[in-house]
Amino acid sequence: MPTSPPRLRSLRRRIWDLHTGTCRHVLQGHTGRINSLQLSADGKLAATAGEDGTARVWDVRRGHCRRVLTVSGQVCQGSVHAFIAPCVCSC
């Protein structure tokens, strides 16, 4: 019996305003599933890492990607914290 193809998941991640319940930004750039997300201590930056072999540093307030770091292979869950500290200092 044929099976239906799996649903495609959105590759976009959203930043929500918790006070108003509205979407403030849609983070676009990853071409594969996102495995990890980490916020900086001050909440101004976020880092995402995914199956596309990139870690991305985002400006949370503006929704812009500030830096793309390319690694060989996919970035696994939990490894993005290694990227956020150096980028907080140098972005």
C-alpha positions as CSV (number, residue, x, y, z in Angstrom):
1,M,0.0,0.0,0.0
2,P,1.5,3.4,-1.0
3,T,2.2,5.9,1.8
4,S,1.7,9.6,1.5
5,P,4.8,11.8,1.5
6,P,5.7,13.4,4.8
7,R,4.5,16.9,5.3
8,L,7.1,19.6,4.6
9,R,7.9,21.6,7.6
10,S,8.4,25.3,7.4
11,L,12.1,26.3,7.3
12,R,11.2,29.7,8.7
13,R,11.4,30.6,12.3
14,R,9.4,33.4,13.8
15,I,10.0,36.0,16.5
16,W,6.8,36.7,18.4
17,D,5.8,39.6,20.6
18,L,4.5,37.9,23.7
19,H,2.6,41.0,24.8
20,T,0.6,41.4,21.6
21,G,0.7,37.9,20.2
22,T,1.8,39.1,16.8
23,C,4.7,37.9,14.7
24,R,7.4,40.5,14.6
25,H,9.8,38.9,12.2
26,V,10.2,35.8,10.1
27,L,13.8,34.6,10.1
28,Q,14.6,33.3,6.6
29,G,17.9,31.8,5.4
30,H,18.3,28.2,6.4
31,T,17.8,25.7,3.6
32,G,17.3,22.7,6.0
33,R,15.7,21.9,9.3
34,I,16.9,24.0,12.3
35,N,18.2,21.8,15.0
36,S,19.1,24.3,17.7
37,L,18.4,27.8,18.9
38,Q,20.2,29.8,21.5
39,L,19.6,33.4,22.8
40,S,22.3,35.6,24.1
41,A,22.2,36.6,27.8
42,D,20.9,40.1,26.9
43,G,18.3,38.7,24.5
44,K,19.5,40.9,21.6
45,L,21.0,38.1,19.5
46,A,19.8,34.6,18.6
47,A,21.8,31.8,17.0
48,T,20.3,29.0,15.0
49,A,22.0,25.9,13.6
50,G,20.8,23.4,11.2
51,E,21.0,20.6,8.8
52,D,22.1,22.9,6.0
53,G,25.6,23.1,7.6
54,T,25.2,26.7,8.8
55,A,24.9,28.5,12.1
56,R,23.3,31.9,11.8
57,V,23.4,34.8,14.2
58,W,20.3,37.0,14.2
59,D,19.5,40.5,15.4
60,V,16.3,39.7,17.4
61,R,15.0,43.3,17.4
62,R,15.4,43.8,13.6
63,G,15.0,40.2,12.4
64,H,18.2,40.4,10.3
65,C,20.8,37.8,9.9
66,R,24.1,39.3,11.1
67,R,26.5,36.4,10.3
68,V,26.5,33.0,8.6
69,L,29.0,30.5,9.8
70,T,29.5,27.4,7.5
71,V,30.6,24.1,8.9
72,S,31.1,20.8,7.3
73,G,28.1,18.6,7.8
74,Q,25.0,19.4,9.8
75,V,25.2,21.3,13.1
76,C,23.7,19.1,15.8
77,Q,21.4,20.1,18.6
78,G,23.1,21.8,21.5
79,S,26.2,22.8,19.6
80,V,25.0,26.3,18.7
81,H,26.0,27.6,22.2
82,A,29.6,27.4,21.0
83,F,28.9,29.9,18.3
84,I,26.9,32.6,20.2
85,A,29.5,33.7,22.7
86,P,32.2,34.6,20.1
87,C,29.7,36.3,17.9
88,V,28.3,38.4,20.7
89,C,31.8,39.9,21.1
90,S,32.6,40.3,17.4
91,C,29.3,41.1,15.5
